[in-house]
Amino acid sequence: MDLPKPKVSELRNGATGDYSVERLYRLLNNLGVGVTVVLEELPDWTKGGVAVRDA
């Protein structure tokens, strides 16, 4: 992954704030994990959410 062990440990513990979304996608792709982003229009500008699914 080209990351030092302390950074890998941080990522495994959910500390993703130091990484751009693009870099996180790239890291996951390098590990053989596909990433799909789906954008949906919500009625009346209601607040959206984030869902993570295991394929």
C-alpha distance matrix in Angstrom:
0.0 3.8 5.4 8.6 9.8 12.4 10.3 8.5 12.2 13.5 11.7 12.9 16.2 16.4 16.2 14.9 17.6 15.7 13.6 15.4 15.8 14.5 11.1 11.0 12.1 9.6 6.7 9.1 10.2 7.1 7.7 11.3 12.8 15.5 16.5 20.2 22.1 25.8 28.3 31.7 34.8 36.4 40.1 41.7 38.5 37.7 34.6 31.6 28.9 25.3 24.9 21.9 22.7 21.3 22.1
3.8 0.0 3.8 6.8 9.4 11.8 9.9 9.4 13.1 14.2 13.1 14.9 17.8 18.1 17.1 15.8 17.9 15.3 13.7 15.7 16.9 15.5 11.9 12.7 14.3 11.5 9.1 12.3 13.2 10.2 11.4 14.8 16.3 18.7 19.5 23.0 24.5 28.3 30.5 34.0 36.9 38.5 42.2 43.6 40.2 39.6 36.4 33.6 31.0 27.7 27.7 24.9 26.0 24.8 25.7
5.4 3.8 0.0 3.8 6.4 8.2 6.1 6.3 9.8 10.6 10.2 12.2 14.7 15.2 13.9 13.2 15.2 12.7 11.9 14.6 16.1 15.6 11.8 12.0 14.5 12.5 9.6 12.6 14.5 12.0 12.6 16.2 17.1 19.6 19.8 23.3 24.5 28.2 30.2 33.6 36.4 37.6 41.3 42.4 39.0 38.2 34.8 32.2 29.5 26.3 26.4 23.8 25.3 24.3 25.8
8.6 6.8 3.8 0.0 3.8 5.6 5.5 6.5 8.8 10.2 11.0 12.7 14.6 15.9 14.4 14.6 16.4 14.0 14.1 17.3 19.1 18.9 15.1 15.1 17.9 16.2 13.1 15.8 18.0 15.5 15.4 19.2 20.0 22.8 23.1 26.6 27.7 31.3 33.2 36.5 39.3 40.3 43.9 44.9 41.4 40.4 36.9 34.5 31.7 28.5 28.7 26.0 27.6 26.5 28.2
9.8 9.4 6.4 3.8 0.0 3.8 5.4 5.0 6.1 8.6 9.9 10.5 12.4 14.4 13.6 14.6 16.9 15.2 15.5 18.9 20.2 20.5 16.9 16.0 18.8 17.6 14.1 16.1 18.6 16.3 15.4 19.2 19.8 22.9 23.3 26.8 28.1 31.6 33.7 36.7 39.6 40.3 43.9 45.0 41.6 40.3 36.7 34.3 31.2 28.0 27.8 25.0 26.4 25.1 27.1
12.4 11.8 8.2 5.6 3.8 0.0 3.8 5.5 5.1 6.3 8.8 9.9 10.7 12.7 11.2 12.8 14.6 13.0 14.2 17.9 19.6 20.5 17.0 16.0 19.3 18.7 15.4 17.3 20.3 18.5 17.6 21.4 21.4 24.2 24.0 27.3 28.1 31.5 33.2 36.2 38.8 39.2 42.7 43.5 40.1 38.6 35.0 32.9 29.9 26.9 27.1 24.7 26.6 25.7 28.1
10.3 9.9 6.1 5.5 5.4 3.8 0.0 3.8 5.3 5.0 6.3 8.6 9.8 10.7 8.9 9.6 11.6 9.8 10.5 14.1 15.8 16.7 13.2 12.4 15.8 15.2 12.1 14.3 17.3 15.8 15.4 19.0 18.8 21.3 20.8 24.0 24.7 28.1 29.7 32.8 35.4 36.0 39.5 40.3 36.9 35.6 32.0 29.8 27.0 24.0 24.4 22.1 24.1 23.5 25.8
8.5 9.4 6.3 6.5 5.0 5.5 3.8 0.0 3.8 5.4 5.1 6.2 8.7 10.0 9.6 10.2 13.1 12.0 11.8 15.0 15.9 16.6 13.3 11.6 14.5 14.1 10.5 12.0 15.1 13.6 12.4 16.0 15.9 18.8 18.8 22.2 23.3 26.7 28.8 31.8 34.7 35.3 38.9 40.1 36.8 35.4 31.9 29.3 26.3 23.0 22.8 20.1 21.7 20.6 22.8
12.2 13.1 9.8 8.8 6.1 5.1 5.3 3.8 0.0 3.8 5.4 5.1 6.3 8.8 8.8 10.8 13.6 13.2 13.8 17.2 17.9 19.3 16.2 14.2 17.2 17.3 13.8 14.7 18.1 16.9 15.2 18.6 18.1 21.0 20.9 24.1 25.0 28.2 30.2 32.9 35.7 36.0 39.4 40.4 37.2 35.5 31.9 29.6 26.3 23.2 23.0 20.4 22.1 21.1 23.7
13.5 14.2 10.6 10.2 8.6 6.3 5.0 5.4 3.8 0.0 3.8 5.5 5.1 6.5 5.2 7.6 10.0 9.9 11.1 14.6 15.7 17.5 14.7 12.7 16.2 16.8 13.7 14.8 18.3 17.7 16.5 19.8 18.7 21.1 20.3 23.2 23.5 26.6 28.2 30.8 33.4 33.5 36.9 37.7 34.3 32.7 29.0 27.0 23.9 21.0 21.4 19.3 21.5 21.2 24.0
11.7 13.1 10.2 11.0 9.9 8.8 6.3 5.1 5.4 3.8 0.0 3.8 5.3 5.1 5.1 5.8 9.2 9.5 9.4 12.4 12.8 14.6 12.0 9.4 12.6 13.5 10.5 11.1 14.8 14.6 13.4 16.4 15.0 17.3 16.5 19.4 19.9 23.1 24.9 27.7 30.4 30.8 34.2 35.3 32.0 30.5 26.9 24.5 21.4 18.2 18.4 16.0 18.2 17.9 20.5
12.9 14.9 12.2 12.7 10.5 9.9 8.6 6.2 5.1 5.5 3.8 0.0 3.8 5.5 7.4 8.9 12.5 13.3 13.1 15.8 15.5 17.3 14.9 11.9 14.5 15.5 12.2 11.9 15.6 15.4 13.3 16.1 14.7 17.4 17.0 20.0 21.0 23.9 26.0 28.6 31.5 31.7 35.1 36.4 33.3 31.4 27.9 25.4 22.0 18.7 18.2 15.5 17.1 16.3 19.1
16.2 17.8 14.7 14.6 12.4 10.7 9.8 8.7 6.3 5.1 5.3 3.8 0.0 3.8 5.8 8.7 11.6 13.0 13.7 16.6 16.6 19.0 16.9 13.9 16.8 18.3 15.2 15.0 18.8 18.9 17.0 19.6 17.9 20.3 19.4 21.9 22.3 25.0 26.7 28.9 31.5 31.3 34.6 35.5 32.5 30.4 26.7 24.6 21.2 18.4 18.2 16.1 18.2 17.9 21.2
16.4 18.1 15.2 15.9 14.4 12.7 10.7 10.0 8.8 6.5 5.1 5.5 3.8 0.0 3.8 5.7 8.7 10.9 11.2 13.7 13.4 16.2 14.6 11.6 14.4 16.4 14.0 13.7 17.5 18.1 16.7 19.0 16.8 18.5 17.0 19.2 19.2 21.7 23.2 25.5 28.0 27.8 31.1 32.0 28.8 26.9 23.2 21.1 17.8 15.0 15.3 13.6 16.2 16.6 19.9
16.2 17.1 13.9 14.4 13.6 11.2 8.9 9.6 8.8 5.2 5.1 7.4 5.8 3.8 0.0 3.8 5.8 7.6 8.9 11.9 12.7 15.4 13.6 11.3 14.8 16.4 14.1 14.8 18.4 18.8 17.9 20.6 18.7 20.3 18.6 20.9 20.5 23.2 24.3 26.8 29.0 29.0 32.2 32.7 29.4 27.7 24.0 22.2 19.3 16.8 17.8 16.4 19.3 19.9 22.9
14.9 15.8 13.2 14.6 14.6 12.8 9.6 10.2 10.8 7.6 5.8 8.9 8.7 5.7 3.8 0.0 3.8 5.6 5.7 8.2 8.9 11.7 10.1 8.0 11.5 13.3 11.7 12.5 15.9 16.6 16.4 18.8 16.8 17.9 15.9 18.0 17.5 20.4 21.4 24.1 26.4 26.7 30.1 30.8 27.3 26.0 22.4 20.4 17.7 15.1 16.3 15.1 18.1 18.9 21.6
17.6 17.9 15.2 16.4 16.9 14.6 11.6 13.1 13.6 10.0 9.2 12.5 11.6 8.7 5.8 3.8 0.0 3.8 5.5 7.7 9.4 12.4 11.3 10.2 13.6 15.3 14.3 15.6 18.6 19.4 19.7 22.1 20.0 20.7 18.3 20.0 18.8 21.5 21.9 24.5 26.3 26.5 29.7 29.9 26.3 25.3 21.7 20.1 18.0 16.0 18.0 17.4 20.8 22.0 24.7
15.7 15.3 12.7 14.0 15.2 13.0 9.8 12.0 13.2 9.9 9.5 13.3 13.0 10.9 7.6 5.6 3.8 0.0 3.8 7.0 9.8 11.8 9.9 10.0 13.6 14.4 13.3 15.5 18.2 18.4 19.1 21.8 20.3 21.3 19.2 21.3 20.4 23.4 23.9 26.9 28.8 29.4 32.6 32.9 29.2 28.5 25.0 23.3 21.3 19.1 21.0 20.0 23.1 24.0 26.4
13.6 13.7 11.9 14.1 15.5 14.2 10.5 11.8 13.8 11.1 9.4 13.1 13.7 11.2 8.9 5.7 5.5 3.8 0.0 3.8 6.5 8.1 6.2 6.5 9.9 10.7 10.2 12.3 14.8 15.2 16.3 18.7 17.2 17.9 15.8 18.0 17.3 20.5 21.3 24.5 26.7 27.6 31.1 31.7 28.0 27.5 24.2 22.1 20.1 17.6 19.2 18.1 20.9 21.7 23.7
15.4 15.7 14.6 17.3 18.9 17.9 14.1 15.0 17.2 14.6 12.4 15.8 16.6 13.7 11.9 8.2 7.7 7.0 3.8 0.0 3.8 5.3 5.2 6.4 8.7 9.9 10.7 12.5 14.3 15.4 17.0 18.8 17.0 16.9 14.4 15.9 14.8 18.0 18.4 21.8 23.8 25.1 28.6 29.2 25.6 25.5 22.4 20.2 18.7 16.4 18.3 17.5 20.4 21.6 23.2
15.8 16.9 16.1 19.1 20.2 19.6 15.8 15.9 17.9 15.7 12.8 15.5 16.6 13.4 12.7 8.9 9.4 9.8 6.5 3.8 0.0 3.8 5.5 5.1 6.2 8.6 9.9 10.6 12.3 14.3 15.5 16.7 14.5 13.8 10.9 12.2 11.1 14.3 15.1 18.5 20.8 22.3 25.9 26.9 23.4 23.2 20.3 17.7 16.0 13.5 15.1 14.3 17.1 18.4 19.9
14.5 15.5 15.6 18.9 20.5 20.5 16.7 16.6 19.3 17.5 14.6 17.3 19.0 16.2 15.4 11.7 12.4 11.8 8.1 5.3 3.8 0.0 3.8 5.5 5.1 6.2 8.7 9.9 10.5 12.3 14.4 15.3 13.8 12.9 10.6 12.1 11.6 15.1 16.1 19.8 22.3 24.2 27.9 29.1 25.7 25.8 23.2 20.4 19.0 16.4 17.6 16.5 18.7 19.6 20.4
11.1 11.9 11.8 15.1 16.9 17.0 13.2 13.3 16.2 14.7 12.0 14.9 16.9 14.6 13.6 10.1 11.3 9.9 6.2 5.2 5.5 3.8 0.0 3.8 5.4 4.9 6.1 8.6 9.7 10.4 12.5 14.3 13.3 13.5 11.9 14.3 14.5 18.1 19.5 23.1 25.7 27.4 31.0 32.2 28.8 28.6 25.7 23.0 21.1 18.2 19.1 17.5 19.6 20.0 21.1
11.0 12.7 12.0 15.1 16.0 16.0 12.4 11.6 14.2 12.7 9.4 11.9 13.9 11.6 11.3 8.0 10.2 10.0 6.5 6.4 5.1 5.5 3.8 0.0 3.8 5.4 5.1 6.2 8.6 9.9 10.8 12.6 10.9 11.5 9.7 12.5 12.8 16.5 18.2 21.7 24.5 25.9 29.6 31.0 27.6 27.0 24.0 21.1 18.7 15.5 16.1 14.1 16.2 16.6 18.0
12.1 14.3 14.5 17.9 18.8 19.3 15.8 14.5 17.2 16.2 12.6 14.5 16.8 14.4 14.8 11.5 13.6 13.6 9.9 8.7 6.2 5.1 5.4 3.8 0.0 3.8 5.5 5.2 6.1 8.6 9.9 10.6 8.7 8.3 6.5 9.3 10.3 14.0 16.2 19.8 22.8 24.6 28.4 30.1 27.1 26.6 23.9 20.7 18.5 15.3 15.4 13.4 14.9 15.2 15.9
9.6 11.5 12.5 16.2 17.6 18.7 15.2 14.1 17.3 16.8 13.5 15.5 18.3 16.4 16.4 13.3 15.3 14.4 10.7 9.9 8.6 6.2 4.9 5.4 3.8 0.0 3.8 5.4 5.0 6.1 8.7 9.8 9.4 9.6 9.1 12.1 13.5 17.3 19.5 23.1 26.1 28.2 31.9 33.6 30.5 30.2 27.6 24.4 22.3 19.1 19.1 16.9 18.0 17.8 18.1
6.7 9.1 9.6 13.1 14.1 15.4 12.1 10.5 13.8 13.7 10.5 12.2 15.2 14.0 14.1 11.7 14.3 13.3 10.2 10.7 9.9 8.7 6.1 5.1 5.5 3.8 0.0 3.8 5.5 5.1 6.5 9.0 8.7 10.4 10.4 13.9 15.5 19.3 21.6 25.1 28.2 29.9 33.6 35.3 32.1 31.5 28.5 25.4 22.9 19.4 19.2 16.5 17.7 17.0 17.8
9.1 12.3 12.6 15.8 16.1 17.3 14.3 12.0 14.7 14.8 11.1 11.9 15.0 13.7 14.8 12.5 15.6 15.5 12.3 12.5 10.6 9.9 8.6 6.2 5.2 5.4 3.8 0.0 3.8 5.4 5.1 6.5 5.2 7.1 7.5 11.3 13.4 17.0 19.8 23.1 26.4 28.0 31.8 33.8 30.8 30.0 27.1 23.8 21.1 17.4 16.6 13.6 14.3 13.3 14.0
10.2 13.2 14.5 18.0 18.6 20.3 17.3 15.1 18.1 18.3 14.8 15.6 18.8 17.5 18.4 15.9 18.6 18.2 14.8 14.3 12.3 10.5 9.7 8.6 6.1 5.0 5.5 3.8 0.0 3.8 5.3 5.0 4.9 5.8 7.3 10.8 13.4 17.0 20.0 23.4 26.8 28.8 32.6 34.7 31.9 31.4 28.9 25.4 23.0 19.5 18.5 15.7 15.8 14.7 14.4
7.1 10.2 12.0 15.5 16.3 18.5 15.8 13.6 16.9 17.7 14.6 15.4 18.9 18.1 18.8 16.6 19.4 18.4 15.2 15.4 14.3 12.3 10.4 9.9 8.6 6.1 5.1 5.4 3.8 0.0 3.8 5.4 7.3 9.3 11.0 14.6 17.2 20.8 23.7 27.1 30.4 32.4 36.2 38.2 35.3 34.7 32.0 28.7 26.2 22.6 21.7 18.7 18.8 17.3 17.2
7.7 11.4 12.6 15.4 15.4 17.6 15.4 12.4 15.2 16.5 13.4 13.3 17.0 16.7 17.9 16.4 19.7 19.1 16.3 17.0 15.5 14.4 12.5 10.8 9.9 8.7 6.5 5.1 5.3 3.8 0.0 3.8 5.6 8.9 11.1 14.8 17.6 21.1 24.2 27.4 30.9 32.5 36.3 38.4 35.6 34.7 31.9 28.5 25.6 21.9 20.5 17.1 16.9 14.9 15.0
11.3 14.8 16.2 19.2 19.2 21.4 19.0 16.0 18.6 19.8 16.4 16.1 19.6 19.0 20.6 18.8 22.1 21.8 18.7 18.8 16.7 15.3 14.3 12.6 10.6 9.8 9.0 6.5 5.0 5.4 3.8 0.0 3.8 6.5 9.7 13.1 16.3 19.5 22.9 26.0 29.6 31.4 35.2 37.6 35.1 34.2 31.7 28.1 25.4 21.7 20.0 16.6 15.7 13.5 12.8
12.8 16.3 17.1 20.0 19.8 21.4 18.8 15.9 18.1 18.7 15.0 14.7 17.9 16.8 18.7 16.8 20.0 20.3 17.2 17.0 14.5 13.8 13.3 10.9 8.7 9.4 8.7 5.2 4.9 7.3 5.6 3.8 0.0 3.8 6.5 9.9 13.1 16.2 19.7 22.6 26.2 27.9 31.6 34.0 31.5 30.5 28.0 24.4 21.7 18.0 16.2 12.9 12.1 10.3 9.9
15.5 18.7 19.6 22.8 22.9 24.2 21.3 18.8 21.0 21.1 17.3 17.4 20.3 18.5 20.3 17.9 20.7 21.3 17.9 16.9 13.8 12.9 13.5 11.5 8.3 9.6 10.4 7.1 5.8 9.3 8.9 6.5 3.8 0.0 3.8 6.7 10.2 13.1 16.6 19.6 23.2 25.2 28.9 31.5 29.1 28.4 26.2 22.5 20.1 16.7 15.0 12.2 11.4 10.5 9.4
16.5 19.5 19.8 23.1 23.3 24.0 20.8 18.8 20.9 20.3 16.5 17.0 19.4 17.0 18.6 15.9 18.3 19.2 15.8 14.4 10.9 10.6 11.9 9.7 6.5 9.1 10.4 7.5 7.3 11.0 11.1 9.7 6.5 3.8 0.0 3.8 6.7 10.0 13.3 16.4 20.0 21.9 25.6 28.1 25.5 24.9 22.6 19.0 16.8 13.5 12.3 10.1 10.3 10.5 10.3
20.2 23.0 23.3 26.6 26.8 27.3 24.0 22.2 24.1 23.2 19.4 20.0 21.9 19.2 20.9 18.0 20.0 21.3 18.0 15.9 12.2 12.1 14.3 12.5 9.3 12.1 13.9 11.3 10.8 14.6 14.8 13.1 9.9 6.7 3.8 0.0 3.8 6.5 10.0 13.0 16.6 18.7 22.4 25.0 22.8 22.3 20.5 16.8 15.1 12.2 11.2 10.0 10.1 11.3 10.7
22.1 24.5 24.5 27.7 28.1 28.1 24.7 23.3 25.0 23.5 19.9 21.0 22.3 19.2 20.5 17.5 18.8 20.4 17.3 14.8 11.1 11.6 14.5 12.8 10.3 13.5 15.5 13.4 13.4 17.2 17.6 16.3 13.1 10.2 6.7 3.8 0.0 3.8 6.6 9.9 13.4 15.5 19.3 21.6 19.2 18.9 17.2 13.6 12.4 10.0 10.0 10.0 11.2 13.4 13.5
25.8 28.3 28.2 31.3 31.6 31.5 28.1 26.7 28.2 26.6 23.1 23.9 25.0 21.7 23.2 20.4 21.5 23.4 20.5 18.0 14.3 15.1 18.1 16.5 14.0 17.3 19.3 17.0 17.0 20.8 21.1 19.5 16.2 13.1 10.0 6.5 3.8 0.0 3.8 6.5 10.1 12.4 16.0 18.7 16.7 16.5 15.4 11.8 11.3 10.0 9.9 11.0 11.9 14.6 14.5
28.3 30.5 30.2 33.2 33.7 33.2 29.7 28.8 30.2 28.2 24.9 26.0 26.7 23.2 24.3 21.4 21.9 23.9 21.3 18.4 15.1 16.1 19.5 18.2 16.2 19.5 21.6 19.8 20.0 23.7 24.2 22.9 19.7 16.6 13.3 10.0 6.6 3.8 0.0 3.8 6.8 9.4 13.1 15.5 13.4 13.7 13.0 9.9 10.5 10.3 11.4 13.4 14.9 17.9 18.1
31.7 34.0 33.6 36.5 36.7 36.2 32.8 31.8 32.9 30.8 27.7 28.6 28.9 25.5 26.8 24.1 24.5 26.9 24.5 21.8 18.5 19.8 23.1 21.7 19.8 23.1 25.1 23.1 23.4 27.1 27.4 26.0 22.6 19.6 16.4 13.0 9.9 6.5 3.8 0.0 3.8 6.2 9.7 12.6 11.2 11.4 11.6 8.9 10.4 11.2 12.2 14.9 16.0 19.4 19.6
34.8 36.9 36.4 39.3 39.6 38.8 35.4 34.7 35.7 33.4 30.4 31.5 31.5 28.0 29.0 26.4 26.3 28.8 26.7 23.8 20.8 22.3 25.7 24.5 22.8 26.1 28.2 26.4 26.8 30.4 30.9 29.6 26.2 23.2 20.0 16.6 13.4 10.1 6.8 3.8 0.0 3.8 6.7 9.3 8.3 9.5 10.6 9.1 11.7 13.6 15.1 18.1 19.5 22.9 23.2
36.4 38.5 37.6 40.3 40.3 39.2 36.0 35.3 36.0 33.5 30.8 31.7 31.3 27.8 29.0 26.7 26.5 29.4 27.6 25.1 22.3 24.2 27.4 25.9 24.6 28.2 29.9 28.0 28.8 32.4 32.5 31.4 27.9 25.2 21.9 18.7 15.5 12.4 9.4 6.2 3.8 0.0 3.8 6.6 5.9 6.1 8.0 7.3 10.4 13.1 14.7 18.2 19.8 23.4 24.2
40.1 42.2 41.3 43.9 43.9 42.7 39.5 38.9 39.4 36.9 34.2 35.1 34.6 31.1 32.2 30.1 29.7 32.6 31.1 28.6 25.9 27.9 31.0 29.6 28.4 31.9 33.6 31.8 32.6 36.2 36.3 35.2 31.6 28.9 25.6 22.4 19.3 16.0 13.1 9.7 6.7 3.8 0.0 3.8 5.5 6.3 9.5 10.1 13.4 16.4 18.1 21.6 23.1 26.8 27.5
41.7 43.6 42.4 44.9 45.0 43.5 40.3 40.1 40.4 37.7 35.3 36.4 35.5 32.0 32.7 30.8 29.9 32.9 31.7 29.2 26.9 29.1 32.2 31.0 30.1 33.6 35.3 33.8 34.7 38.2 38.4 37.6 34.0 31.5 28.1 25.0 21.6 18.7 15.5 12.6 9.3 6.6 3.8 0.0 3.8 5.4 9.1 11.0 14.6 18.0 20.2 23.8 25.7 29.5 30.5
38.5 40.2 39.0 41.4 41.6 40.1 36.9 36.8 37.2 34.3 32.0 33.3 32.5 28.8 29.4 27.3 26.3 29.2 28.0 25.6 23.4 25.7 28.8 27.6 27.1 30.5 32.1 30.8 31.9 35.3 35.6 35.1 31.5 29.1 25.5 22.8 19.2 16.7 13.4 11.2 8.3 5.9 5.5 3.8 0.0 3.8 6.4 8.4 12.1 15.4 18.0 21.6 23.9 27.6 28.9
37.7 39.6 38.2 40.4 40.3 38.6 35.6 35.4 35.5 32.7 30.5 31.4 30.4 26.9 27.7 26.0 25.3 28.5 27.5 25.5 23.2 25.8 28.6 27.0 26.6 30.2 31.5 30.0 31.4 34.7 34.7 34.2 30.5 28.4 24.9 22.3 18.9 16.5 13.7 11.4 9.5 6.1 6.3 5.4 3.8 0.0 3.8 6.3 9.8 13.4 15.9 19.6 21.9 25.6 27.2
34.6 36.4 34.8 36.9 36.7 35.0 32.0 31.9 31.9 29.0 26.9 27.9 26.7 23.2 24.0 22.4 21.7 25.0 24.2 22.4 20.3 23.2 25.7 24.0 23.9 27.6 28.5 27.1 28.9 32.0 31.9 31.7 28.0 26.2 22.6 20.5 17.2 15.4 13.0 11.6 10.6 8.0 9.5 9.1 6.4 3.8 0.0 3.8 6.8 10.5 13.3 17.0 19.7 23.4 25.3
31.6 33.6 32.2 34.5 34.3 32.9 29.8 29.3 29.6 27.0 24.5 25.4 24.6 21.1 22.2 20.4 20.1 23.3 22.1 20.2 17.7 20.4 23.0 21.1 20.7 24.4 25.4 23.8 25.4 28.7 28.5 28.1 24.4 22.5 19.0 16.8 13.6 11.8 9.9 8.9 9.1 7.3 10.1 11.0 8.4 6.3 3.8 0.0 3.8 7.2 10.0 13.6 16.2 19.9 21.7
28.9 31.0 29.5 31.7 31.2 29.9 27.0 26.3 26.3 23.9 21.4 22.0 21.2 17.8 19.3 17.7 18.0 21.3 20.1 18.7 16.0 19.0 21.1 18.7 18.5 22.3 22.9 21.1 23.0 26.2 25.6 25.4 21.7 20.1 16.8 15.1 12.4 11.3 10.5 10.4 11.7 10.4 13.4 14.6 12.1 9.8 6.8 3.8 0.0 3.8 6.6 10.2 13.1 16.7 18.9
25.3 27.7 26.3 28.5 28.0 26.9 24.0 23.0 23.2 21.0 18.2 18.7 18.4 15.0 16.8 15.1 16.0 19.1 17.6 16.4 13.5 16.4 18.2 15.5 15.3 19.1 19.4 17.4 19.5 22.6 21.9 21.7 18.0 16.7 13.5 12.2 10.0 10.0 10.3 11.2 13.6 13.1 16.4 18.0 15.4 13.4 10.5 7.2 3.8 0.0 3.8 6.8 10.0 13.5 15.8
24.9 27.7 26.4 28.7 27.8 27.1 24.4 22.8 23.0 21.4 18.4 18.2 18.2 15.3 17.8 16.3 18.0 21.0 19.2 18.3 15.1 17.6 19.1 16.1 15.4 19.1 19.2 16.6 18.5 21.7 20.5 20.0 16.2 15.0 12.3 11.2 10.0 9.9 11.4 12.2 15.1 14.7 18.1 20.2 18.0 15.9 13.3 10.0 6.6 3.8 0.0 3.8 6.5 10.1 12.4
21.9 24.9 23.8 26.0 25.0 24.7 22.1 20.1 20.4 19.3 16.0 15.5 16.1 13.6 16.4 15.1 17.4 20.0 18.1 17.5 14.3 16.5 17.5 14.1 13.4 16.9 16.5 13.6 15.7 18.7 17.1 16.6 12.9 12.2 10.1 10.0 10.0 11.0 13.4 14.9 18.1 18.2 21.6 23.8 21.6 19.6 17.0 13.6 10.2 6.8 3.8 0.0 3.8 6.8 9.6
22.7 26.0 25.3 27.6 26.4 26.6 24.1 21.7 22.1 21.5 18.2 17.1 18.2 16.2 19.3 18.1 20.8 23.1 20.9 20.4 17.1 18.7 19.6 16.2 14.9 18.0 17.7 14.3 15.8 18.8 16.9 15.7 12.1 11.4 10.3 10.1 11.2 11.9 14.9 16.0 19.5 19.8 23.1 25.7 23.9 21.9 19.7 16.2 13.1 10.0 6.5 3.8 0.0 3.8 6.2
21.3 24.8 24.3 26.5 25.1 25.7 23.5 20.6 21.1 21.2 17.9 16.3 17.9 16.6 19.9 18.9 22.0 24.0 21.7 21.6 18.4 19.6 20.0 16.6 15.2 17.8 17.0 13.3 14.7 17.3 14.9 13.5 10.3 10.5 10.5 11.3 13.4 14.6 17.9 19.4 22.9 23.4 26.8 29.5 27.6 25.6 23.4 19.9 16.7 13.5 10.1 6.8 3.8 0.0 3.8
22.1 25.7 25.8 28.2 27.1 28.1 25.8 22.8 23.7 24.0 20.5 19.1 21.2 19.9 22.9 21.6 24.7 26.4 23.7 23.2 19.9 20.4 21.1 18.0 15.9 18.1 17.8 14.0 14.4 17.2 15.0 12.8 9.9 9.4 10.3 10.7 13.5 14.5 18.1 19.6 23.2 24.2 27.5 30.5 28.9 27.2 25.3 21.7 18.9 15.8 12.4 9.6 6.2 3.8 0.0
